[in-house]
């Protein structure tokens, strides 16, 4: 979709999640709302320090972030730059920014159970590589993919 589309919220699923490094760097003070969300019809793959979501038969767990209207345009530019998105189908894209429907599992009626959001999915060449040799993250959650740290040694 072209960048002139409505000011959609963003579905984030990796380093932009609360508690992850890019959240504080880019979203703190620019977001007016954040809520748990799920992207159906997608799979999550491990990347070099960040994940990739691709179309597939699964779900990706993340957060729906609504930007403050006064900073929306600035945030869109910052996120496009972070995700190495140069425009629809650009040959150097690492990700494509696409509008998708996400589920809001914590929504209480009359609040809507779904929302349309921008999602950064892996660009076609990255997707092909992931499908042939990538590491799938079971359960579609970047946060729970990590192994727990070893227990601290006990002191007498």
Secondary structure, DSSP 8 states (H G I E B T S, - for coil): --TTS---EEEE-STTSTTSHHIIIIITTTEEEEEEEEEEEEEEEE-SSSEEEEEEEEEEEEEEEEE-GGGHHHHHHHHHHHTT--STT-TT-SEEEEEEEEE-TT--TTS-SEEEEEEEEE-HHHHHHHHHH-EE-GGG-TGGGS----------
